[in-house]
Amino acid sequence: MKIFEKILIANRGEIAVRIIKSAKKLGIQTVAIYSEVDKDSLHIQKADEAYCIGHRELSETYLNIEKIIKTALDSGCDAIHPGYGFLAENAGFVQACDKEKIVFIGPHTKAIRLMGNKIESREFVSKLGIPMTQGITGSPEELLAKSGDIPYPILVKAAAGGGGKGMRIVHNPDELEGVLETTAREAKNYFGDGTIYIEKYVEEPRHIEFQILGDNHGNVIHLFERECTIQRRYQKIIEESPSPTLTAKIRTKMGDAAVKISQEIGYNSAGTMEFLVDKDLNFYFLEMNTRIQVEHPVTEMVTGVDLVEEQILVAAGNELRLKQESISQNGHAIECRVYAEDPENNFLPSPGKMTFYKQPEGENIRVDSGIEKATEIHSFFDPMIAKMIVWGDTREIATEKSIAALREFIVHGINTNIAYLLGMLKHQAFAKNQLSTKFCDEHTDDILNDLKSEKDNQGIAFPLFAFTLHSLNLKRKNGLNNVWDRIGYWRSIMEIPFEIDGNLQTLVINNIKNLGYFVSIDDKTHQLNLQEAGDHEVKFTVDDRFFKAYISIDDKAMGWVTIDGINYKLSRKDLLNEKDEFVSAGQSDNESNLFAPMPGKVIKVYVKEGEKVKRGTVLLVVDAMKMENNITAVNNAVVKEIPVKEGEMVDTDVQLVYLENIGNED
């Protein structure tokens, strides 16, 4: 068997850690690269060697082909694995590797160029007789002129796009011009290619993709499908395999189509053929991703195949070890993507410092992540924190296990979508497989309302009990070691005022005997019995009802409590809390002065000083965590000053624009 001696991973985060695991299993040494803001990242710790290649800008680091190639040469690597994103589908990067005789662990340049460009790939696949939707290409001006050839709704897409970026639905002609401009700019920023195109939008579509493996000896197989229908803003959130939608007949047809396309281009690596499937199970070619996918673990769980290992072996020149007839689907796997975002605030990305991080563990539970402990989530990168993959004998069992595992996935200090994921998995539409790519659009309000009702029903008493017991009984190490010790630990006063999720509440401790507590809240007395208290966990009973809670406290005395997957934020009001002196990030100190909702880069300024603007006018755009955030005027106003410029990095305490309100004008 041919094997590499040392490979460089031209990526970061969970995929870099994932590649390192398979490489080490094969006995291959690994080299990591990183930016200065990633200096404490897990992939650096896991690799045999690690090299800093720049400060923060992607153009200086993970997108800098020259630096990456030089690092590979200087460290003696004979191959580079690109992971996904960044340079994974960059034909120029492959050519640079070829020039220096470094093996690119991925497909050849022909496949990347052909299938990486959505326009060219559609033209190629159409000649093979594979079904696809109607589409048109051209410049933004040409697309605007030709748009009437396709009935609305239509989909505007980046030709070099992927990962749900550079894609927007347009429902009427009035929206099109602005969408074309925005999509072209986003395509240029994220993919280095501003080419866009239009295609017919399939109503009630399902997104189903087939995993492909090919080698350099003409062999191509598929490893069946993944259902990736549940998406938000075209970003996949929950993936599963097998698809609960496909019949055996349609599965075979789609698998054959995926292999046929791959064979025609001589595909020689891991890749994914993506299809749209309508409500009548007609399928249409969508695109091919010429790289390992974020959701590849779903396929690994049901087939037992290490896709990254096979990808590495194929790149080294080996023939595929697998035959089509030897691949089968066993059981059911579900992947949930955990993001740093706030579902209750229009899913705004939520970078910041964690105060506690705990991954679920157990049989047939897998978590792929770039972190192992509480850390800072930066705004410069994608907001995905981790992927949780769970396997079960059936879809129902896998769903139940996923729900249980998510309740044990704890992140404090920043907002996440964990509770939202729980709500989706518990929704009847998911259980009944009543899915389309509109799932989130149709059900998010219901899911958020259900989560609020569940939280209201649980009440605020139990998190207060948990927090109190934990604070009273935490075993301190090395003397005073938490914020309560520094600012005046539990006083002799037995009435303790709290603010929890914006509500004021007083807890009265009536009596303490050993590990038993008699407390009152809302004129009701309860008996608490502590069973166990750790650094971030407390187990206790309330009137003989058992609870387990996870707890952390940040450096501004804000406490976080999680019970049954529900998060609470609280603080003691009888103690000085420095947090009260600060203006919340993403808000303005008045209606005329606007700040960034999170750290990011100013990518577009639409107005000039002295210009009059109306309420709702987009003033500028801040890009953070691969998301464009429009900063808009709150009232009719005059632009007094714009202290930032395009391309500038800004934090939440940087004022972006000064406005002078002028009231309503006729």
C-alpha angles and dihedrals in degrees: 000000000000115000140176121243098210134003132191118221108218094199144061142225126028097345091054090051090046093053092047090056094056093042092053090048087059092047094250121145115233135215122200128200124202146173120238092257087058095051093118096043123134096237089063091054093048097049124085091231133014133193131192110225102178149333114270117308113103090223088061096044131015093019096043104107095182094054094045094050091047091050090050092050095044092050094047099246120165095194143026126213112202099194110202129315122013107056098349093111099029111121091194089060091052090051091050089052092048091050091057093041092246114143115239108217095221140057128315122271094258092061093045094049095043100042097028090064108069093205096052093042091054091052091049096047093046089065090057094060094247112148117250140164124265113268145168133207137202144096119318088261093050092045090052090052095045098040092100090069091075122055117239139289095062133174121232111204141179110245091220095036133126143156092053093295123130095025130117138166116230117199101182138019094250091069097047104083094053092044092051090053094046095045093048091051092047091048091052093047097047104030105022090239122091095193113128137177142189130236137173112273113233112226117233092001129179119214111222125169135188124220113230132197123186135168138205092262099067098266120134129172137168126226095208129258144310123208106224098167099126104084139149119206085352090299113126114238106170124026129179142180134242098032109242087212108058125087118219089254095052091043090057093047093049093046091051091049092050092051092045093055091046093049092050091058095039092242112201110181144035113307143149131236110206126205139179115225120198128213091271091054094252107148130212130193110249108172145307123245108210096206144056110294129232089239098049093115090071089064092044091054095054099037101034090228122135098221095190091051091051090046091054093047093049091050089052088060102263124139117246110277090206131078124203093241091054094059119090139158116248121191122324133294130195126193123200120193114217112211134187096238141113113243091188091057100051090281093290109181112260112208119172145096121317119221095195137010128185128168122208117251135196146098114324092004115122127181120192110195142147092226138055101186142022110306142151119282109213126214093224095078141048112294095234110123100179147334120238115202122188129185128204138164091253138016091255093053092045089051093050092048091048091053091050092047094049089055086060095047102098126187120168131181097039134049119260138178095242095112089046090053088052090052092051094050091049094048116111092228090062093046091050093043091240091152140150134153085267091066094111094043091052101040109027094094091050092046093050091046091050090050091050091049091049090051092047091049092051089050131202098273097082097052088048090052091048093048093048095048092046093049093047096047108031109128106233118219124210093004121289107012111159141057094259091061092050097050101038117297123228107326129212090260106105096199108084119190117209138182110214122180089339096311126112115228134168123215119199120203106207101176141353123204119172104305094339122100132189109205136171130213126169089359092300121118122216135183114229123193120191116219102172138353125191136167093284106003138068130184118196146143129240111203087337094311111124124231136177119197136181117216139186138164127211127217091266093058095256111145128210123203127183122193121172091346094307118122126213130186118208144160137188111252096201090067128070110262114195090197091078090070095062131082111236116255116260094025133101127238086228137358093271101052118068132196133190114273088224139352111293148118128289103234102169136022112193102180139056132218111275093025120133115231134187127229109281095025112144105240100179142338126240118197116211132159091356091304130112113226118197114216106208137188113260093203140007103288151150118251104240101175140355106199094181133066137205114285093024121131112231135189129210092264093056114101108227101191140002116218134186113213115231100178125226118337126193 
